[in-house]
Amino acid sequence: MNFRIEAASSILESVKYKSILDVGCRRCDLKNVLTEGKEYYGCDLFQHEGLVEYVGDVMSIEFNRKFDSVIALDIVEHVDNCHELMDKLFSLSNKYIIISLPNIYDIQHKYHFLRYNTLGGKYTFNTANSLDRHRWVMNYDEIYNFYTFYADKHNCKLTFKDIKLGSNSSNIFSKTITKILNTLGFYKSTTRAVLGVFEKK
């Protein structure tokens, strides 16, 4: 299971909601791990095997309703205007907004850059535009500041969940390296992604 979906599903198990909008849902994998009886709605730029309820750009879709919980896992960094998207996500939620952002300055990205001289395909500066690419590169502190700003702006309670390297892996080497780096004070470099859980007051 995708580590973001695993982390998000554990958060969703601890909160009360009936309906959820999954923005950037792709194949609606989150739906498969939700508790039975929840109303799940997927939103994506493209239709995937007839599973996506709302197809198109979330900014231009008229939803005509709100959802108890709105979730966007590694989506915000893919859009040109991330601030406009954040406000839209908050406007669609009655209670919870769960956002995941990748820490591009973690040790894994640093190693990838040193070895291959690139951060990967979604960061490549191409001659043709790609919809599925990262527009923003952020570090641990910037993610925390970004979440805090939106919690204050929308008067929400905010909880952070750091996803550590190797946290969902059985790879002993990865877990050991993470533990050593944490002990040495490199906590931020071992954080792969940060989830922000916003609760409307």
Protein Blocks (a to p, Z undefined) as FASTA:
>chain_A
ZZklmmmmmmmmmpccfbdcdehklnommmmmgcehiacddddfbdeehlambgcjfklp
cfkpacfbdcdehkllmpmblmlmmmmmmmmpmkbccdddddfkbmklmmmmmmnopabj
klcccfbdcfbbcfbdcdfklmmmmmmmmmmmnopacddddddehklccbfklmmmmmmm
mmnopmmmmpmbdcdddddZZ
